[in-house]
Amino acid sequence: MLKNKNLNNFKKKIFNKKAKISIMGLGYVGLPLALSFAKSGYYVHGYDIDNFKIQSIKKDNSYISSVSNYYLAKYKKKFKSSSNINHVENSDIIIICVPTPINEKKLPILSHVKDVMDKLSTIKVKDKLVIFECTSYPGTTEEYFLPFIKKKRLIIGSNIFLGYSPEREDPGNKKFSLEKKNIPKIVSGYTADCLSLTRLLYSKISNTISVENIKTAEFTKLLENIYRTVNIGLINELKKVSDKMNINIFDAVNAAKTKPFGYQPFYPGPGVGGHCIPVDPFFLTWKAKKLGIDTKFIKLSGQINDQRPKLITNKLNRYLIKNKRYKNIKCLIIGIAYKKDCDDLRLSPALKIIDILDKSKKYKINILDDEISKKAKSNFNKFNFISKKKINKKNLSKYDFCLIVTDHSNVNYEIIRKYSKMVFDTRNVYKKKYRNVSLI
Ligand SMILES: NC(=O)c1ccc[n+]([C@@H]2O[C@H](COP(=O)([O-])OP(=O)(O)OC[C@H]3O[C@@H](n4cnc5c(N)ncnc54)[C@H](O)[C@@H]3O)[C@@H](O)[C@H]2O)c1
């Protein structure tokens, strides 16, 4: 039993960075986290079922744009990876970072978590600290781990420790990142000792904020993303009103944000994407329904945000009809990742826009997005990708219009404006009025 002396030894091991860490799931969350711990001095083993990722790490080939090959190579000695679950057994700490998506009916899919539990049931987990980092409804960690721990005949807080610490990674954000150690980490544990071990571990890579229990930490993560979803939904709805009134909503938001208290700016856009904003709020909707509560704000903002791609393509259609352009319309879609300076395409509104345009069979679609990896581009062989190096007067003049969906920093928007017939801008890239630029 890991009581008193043994618990203190475990703490010392974590404190002195002698504890070995396994990270299960090496995606947008797991890979940067693994490197953060490696950088801080821990030995980290990464486990993933995707062999492409394991091979890429071995070759110092990062598959995430916010993680450089250099960073990967630098911590090579401290960070190894494999698809062998037995290697996880050699660790003192196991951190779980697998996907938690929703289905088309917006219901939780926890099959990856279930798969992790099945894998863990094949190895010894006694005396380890297990931390769940995935986003899901409050109660998930306990629902999945307690029966597993009972089956293993272990006692939480005594010979196994359970923690939850939601990830706040914002891929592409150059100001706040795990690497910069400036995103405080919410930590929680099943017992006081579980919390103290979890807090101690994360204090080595960031500031920690302890909360009362695991469910509160799970709720906190959802609250953060629900706040964004609802406010983005609100501003997307207000954009419809301001458009009818001939008011530039970006000007209004920028004016409102000068108020030094009580207002936080959110901007309209093409809709929401990624693995968080369109997904996480619906975990709470699902759980609340079980408790007889209808989360109306979440559902409404989800609907408004989901409508944006269709509203945008309707506007494009009206413009083209007005200009008597009915077929063979050439367009350049600029930025297809779901957010600025990131390579993540998951649930990106650009994909919905491209799909609607493509299905109408009127468009010849070219795409400009140099953030997207070669591998991801190969899934779009129907469309032609052009690089920012090919953005010039001759090439731009052939498009009926350009549509800026995601405003990556690495694009020369001035050249685009100068040589395009028409630019539709979902992000207010230009800030000023131009004859051939329309906010959409
Ligand atoms: N991406 C973000 O910005 C972000 C931010 C905060 C929280 N989250 C949450 O973090 C979790 C992970 O998200 P992500 O964006 O890193 O997902 P991801 O899809 O980028 O990565 C998940 C990884 O887990 C691997 N995996 C799947 N099943 C596995 C299994 N059974 N065993 C081992 N590996 C397995 C996948 O191959 C993949 O490499 C999710 O719960 C998500 O909601 C994500």
The ligand as an SDF file (V2000), in Angstrom:
LIG
                    3D

 44 48  0  0  0  0  0  0  0  0999 V2000
   -7.5260   20.0610  -29.6810 N   0  0  0  0  0  0  0  0  0  0  0  0
   -7.7160   20.9520  -28.7230 C   0  0  0  0  0  0  0  0  0  0  0  0
   -7.4400   22.1220  -28.9030 O   0  0  0  0  0  0  0  0  0  0  0  0
   -8.2430   20.5360  -27.3590 C   0  0  0  0  0  0  0  0  0  0  0  0
   -8.2500   21.4900  -26.3420 C   0  0  0  0  0  0  0  0  0  0  0  0
   -8.7020   21.1330  -25.0930 C   0  0  0  0  0  0  0  0  0  0  0  0
   -9.1650   19.8390  -24.8620 C   0  0  0  0  0  0  0  0  0  0  0  0
   -9.1800   18.9230  -25.8660 N   0  0  0  0  0  0  0  0  0  0  0  0
   -9.6340   17.5770  -25.5250 C   0  0  0  0  0  0  0  0  0  0  0  0
   -8.4830   16.7390  -25.4190 O   0  0  0  0  0  0  0  0  0  0  0  0
   -8.7790   15.4050  -25.8790 C   0  0  0  0  0  0  0  0  0  0  0  0
   -7.8440   15.0320  -27.0130 C   0  0  0  0  0  0  0  0  0  0  0  0
   -8.0760   15.9230  -28.0860 O   0  0  0  0  0  0  0  0  0  0  0  0
   -7.0490   16.1040  -29.2800 P   0  0  0  0  0  0  0  0  0  0  0  0
   -7.4580   17.3490  -29.9750 O   0  0  0  0  0  0  0  0  0  0  0  0
   -5.6490   15.9680  -28.8060 O   0  0  0  0  0  0  0  0  0  0  0  0
   -7.4260   14.8340  -30.1690 O   0  0  0  0  0  0  0  0  0  0  0  0
   -6.5620   14.2650  -31.3840 P   0  0  0  0  0  0  0  0  0  0  0  0
   -7.5270   13.5440  -32.2640 O   0  0  0  0  0  0  0  0  0  0  0  0
   -5.7180   15.3400  -31.9810 O   0  0  0  0  0  0  0  0  0  0  0  0
   -5.5820   13.2280  -30.7010 O   0  0  0  0  0  0  0  0  0  0  0  0
   -6.0170   12.1020  -30.0430 C   0  0  0  0  0  0  0  0  0  0  0  0
   -5.0150   10.9910  -30.2500 C   0  0  0  0  0  0  0  0  0  0  0  0
   -5.4680    9.8530  -29.5440 O   0  0  0  0  0  0  0  0  0  0  0  0
   -5.1780    8.6950  -30.3100 C   0  0  0  0  0  0  0  0  0  0  0  0
   -6.0350    7.6100  -29.8620 N   0  0  0  0  0  0  0  0  0  0  0  0
   -7.3210    7.3320  -30.1780 C   0  0  0  0  0  0  0  0  0  0  0  0
   -7.7350    6.2370  -29.5160 N   0  0  0  0  0  0  0  0  0  0  0  0
   -6.6850    5.8190  -28.7750 C   0  0  0  0  0  0  0  0  0  0  0  0
   -6.4900    4.7380  -27.8840 C   0  0  0  0  0  0  0  0  0  0  0  0
   -7.4640    3.8970  -27.6160 N   0  0  0  0  0  0  0  0  0  0  0  0
   -5.2850    4.6010  -27.3060 N   0  0  0  0  0  0  0  0  0  0  0  0
   -4.2870    5.4820  -27.5590 C   0  0  0  0  0  0  0  0  0  0  0  0
   -4.3990    6.5170  -28.3980 N   0  0  0  0  0  0  0  0  0  0  0  0
   -5.6020    6.6810  -28.9920 C   0  0  0  0  0  0  0  0  0  0  0  0
   -5.4160    9.1420  -31.7330 C   0  0  0  0  0  0  0  0  0  0  0  0
   -4.7340    8.3080  -32.6430 O   0  0  0  0  0  0  0  0  0  0  0  0
   -4.8580   10.5720  -31.7010 C   0  0  0  0  0  0  0  0  0  0  0  0
   -3.4850   10.5970  -32.0270 O   0  0  0  0  0  0  0  0  0  0  0  0
  -10.2470   15.4440  -26.2670 C   0  0  0  0  0  0  0  0  0  0  0  0
  -11.0220   15.0470  -25.1870 O   0  0  0  0  0  0  0  0  0  0  0  0
  -10.5020   16.9110  -26.5720 C   0  0  0  0  0  0  0  0  0  0  0  0
  -11.8660   17.2620  -26.3850 O   0  0  0  0  0  0  0  0  0  0  0  0
   -8.7080   19.2350  -27.0980 C   0  0  0  0  0  0  0  0  0  0  0  0
  1  2  1  0
  2  3  2  0
  2  4  1  0
  4  5  1  0
  4 44  2  0
  5  6  2  0
  6  7  1  0
  7  8  2  0
  8  9  1  0
  8 44  1  0
  9 10  1  0
  9 42  1  0
 10 11  1  0
 11 12  1  0
 11 40  1  0
 12 13  1  0
 13 14  1  0
 14 15  2  0
 14 16  1  0
 14 17  1  0
 17 18  1  0
 18 19  2  0
 18 20  1  0
 18 21  1  0
 21 22  1  0
 22 23  1  0
 23 24  1  0
 23 38  1  0
 24 25  1  0
 25 26  1  0
 25 36  1  0
 26 27  1  0
 26 35  1  0
 27 28  2  0
 28 29  1  0
 29 30  1  0
 29 35  2  0
 30 31  1  0
 30 32  2  0
 32 33  1  0
 33 34  2  0
 34 35  1  0
 36 37  1  0
 36 38  1  0
 38 39  1  0
 40 41  1  0
 40 42  1  0
 42 43  1  0
M  CHG  2   8   1  16  -1
M  END
$$$$
